[in-house]
Amino acid sequence: MAENRTEVLVGGAVMALAIGFVVYAGQVAGLSVGQSATYPLTASFRSAEGISLGTDVRLAGVKIGTVTDMQLNPQTFRAETTIQVKNGINLPDDSAITVASEGLLGGNYMEIVPGASPDNFAAGDDIEDTQSAISLVSLMMKFVSGGKE
């Protein structure tokens, strides 16, 4: 009888741990029940190095969205990206978006720098002011070659 009770307690603890892990994994992946609605914006980059689907979009260091689509435009040879921004965050229509780095060993993310326009982006608008990622390799090559590259 005591053996049976121990098995039930251990099984319950394992199930609770598994449920906790699934909830945690869902939060890390950005999935949640009742997740707030979003609206899409697009941006075109010369280089989207270090950016992939699911990359954070931040404003003042706070995550406000994610990258949901990236494709190469065969006419302009630029990376066309689509981001989803949380509803309720109204961005001025002269805002800029840059590919930023968390540090030398950290990953990249997209940072929105708000403008001062009284008008806001609407769903599907294009962010025209973009700044691509700065390649550390090309910076080091310029430093080593004395800026002659």
C-alpha positions as CSV (number, residue, x, y, z in Angstrom):
1,M,0.0,0.0,0.0
2,A,2.8,2.4,0.9
3,E,4.6,1.4,-2.4
4,N,1.5,2.3,-4.4
5,R,1.2,5.7,-2.6
6,T,4.8,6.5,-3.4
7,E,4.3,5.6,-7.0
8,V,1.3,7.9,-7.3
9,L,3.2,10.8,-5.6
10,V,6.2,10.4,-7.9
11,G,4.0,10.1,-11.0
12,G,2.2,13.3,-9.9
13,A,5.4,15.2,-9.4
14,V,6.7,14.1,-12.8
15,M,3.4,15.2,-14.5
16,A,3.6,18.6,-12.7
17,L,7.2,19.0,-13.8
18,A,6.2,18.1,-17.4
19,I,3.3,20.6,-17.4
20,G,5.6,23.3,-16.0
21,F,8.1,22.7,-18.7
22,V,5.5,22.9,-21.5
23,V,4.2,26.2,-20.1
24,Y,7.7,27.6,-19.8
25,A,8.7,26.5,-23.3
26,G,5.5,28.1,-24.7
27,Q,6.4,31.4,-22.9
28,V,9.9,31.4,-24.2
29,A,8.7,30.7,-27.8
30,G,6.3,33.6,-27.5
31,L,3.2,31.4,-27.4
32,S,0.5,32.1,-24.9
33,V,-3.3,31.7,-24.5
34,G,-5.0,35.0,-25.1
35,Q,-2.0,36.5,-26.8
36,S,-2.6,40.1,-27.8
37,A,-3.4,40.8,-31.4
38,T,-0.7,42.3,-33.7
39,Y,-0.4,44.3,-36.9
40,P,2.1,43.8,-39.7
41,L,4.8,46.3,-40.9
42,T,7.4,45.7,-43.6
43,A,10.9,46.9,-44.0
44,S,13.6,46.5,-46.6
45,F,17.3,46.0,-45.6
46,R,20.5,45.9,-47.6
47,S,21.7,43.2,-45.2
48,A,19.7,41.4,-42.6
49,E,22.6,39.4,-41.3
50,G,21.9,37.7,-38.0
51,I,18.1,38.1,-38.3
52,S,15.8,35.2,-38.7
53,L,12.1,34.3,-38.2
54,G,11.1,34.8,-34.6
55,T,13.8,37.5,-33.9
56,D,12.7,40.1,-31.3
57,V,11.6,43.5,-32.4
58,R,12.3,46.0,-29.5
59,L,11.4,49.5,-28.6
60,A,13.5,51.1,-25.7
61,G,14.8,47.5,-24.9
62,V,11.3,46.1,-24.5
63,K,10.0,43.4,-26.9
64,I,7.0,44.7,-28.9
65,G,7.0,42.2,-31.7
66,T,8.7,39.6,-33.8
67,V,10.0,39.0,-37.3
68,T,7.5,36.8,-39.1
69,D,8.7,36.7,-42.7
70,M,12.0,37.3,-44.6
71,Q,12.5,37.0,-48.3
72,L,15.0,38.2,-50.9
73,N,13.6,40.7,-53.4
74,P,15.1,39.6,-56.7
75,Q,14.7,43.0,-58.3
76,T,16.4,45.1,-55.6
77,F,18.5,42.3,-54.0
78,R,17.4,43.5,-50.6
79,A,16.0,41.5,-47.7
80,E,12.3,42.2,-47.4
81,T,11.1,41.6,-43.8
82,T,7.7,41.5,-42.2
83,I,7.3,42.2,-38.5
84,Q,4.3,41.9,-36.3
85,V,3.9,44.6,-33.7
86,K,1.6,44.4,-30.7
87,N,-1.7,46.3,-31.0
88,G,-1.8,49.4,-28.8
89,I,1.8,50.4,-29.7
90,N,1.3,53.2,-32.1
91,L,4.6,54.0,-33.9
92,P,5.1,57.4,-35.5
93,D,5.3,57.0,-39.3
94,D,8.8,58.5,-39.4
95,S,10.2,55.9,-37.1
96,A,13.4,54.0,-38.1
97,I,14.2,50.3,-37.7
98,T,17.8,49.0,-37.2
99,V,19.5,45.7,-36.9
100,A,21.2,45.9,-33.5
101,S,23.4,43.5,-31.6
102,E,23.3,42.4,-27.9
103,G,27.1,42.5,-27.8
104,L,30.1,40.8,-29.2
105,L,28.8,37.3,-28.3
106,G,25.1,38.0,-28.2
107,G,22.5,37.7,-30.9
108,N,20.9,40.3,-33.1
109,Y,17.5,41.9,-32.8
110,M,15.6,44.7,-34.5
111,E,15.3,48.0,-32.7
112,I,12.7,50.6,-33.5
113,V,13.7,54.2,-33.0
114,P,10.5,56.2,-32.8
115,G,10.2,59.4,-34.8
116,A,8.3,62.6,-34.0
117,S,5.5,62.6,-36.5
118,P,1.9,63.1,-35.3
119,D,0.8,60.4,-37.7
120,N,1.2,56.6,-37.0
121,F,1.9,53.6,-39.1
122,A,-1.1,51.6,-40.2
123,A,-1.2,47.9,-40.6
124,G,0.8,46.9,-43.7
125,D,2.8,50.1,-44.0
126,D,6.4,50.1,-45.0
127,I,9.1,51.4,-42.6
128,E,11.4,53.3,-45.1
129,D,14.2,54.4,-42.7
130,T,16.2,51.2,-42.2
131,Q,19.7,50.5,-41.1
132,S,21.3,47.2,-41.8
133,A,23.5,45.1,-39.6
134,I,27.1,46.1,-39.2
135,S,29.4,43.2,-40.0
136,L,32.1,42.7,-37.3
137,V,34.3,40.9,-39.9
138,S,34.3,43.8,-42.3
139,L,34.9,46.3,-39.4
140,M,37.9,44.2,-38.3
141,M,39.2,44.0,-41.9
142,K,39.0,47.8,-42.2
143,F,40.9,48.1,-38.9
144,V,43.6,45.6,-39.9
145,S,44.0,47.2,-43.4
146,G,44.1,50.7,-42.0
147,G,40.7,51.6,-43.5
148,K,41.9,51.2,-47.1
149,E,39.2,48.6,-48.0
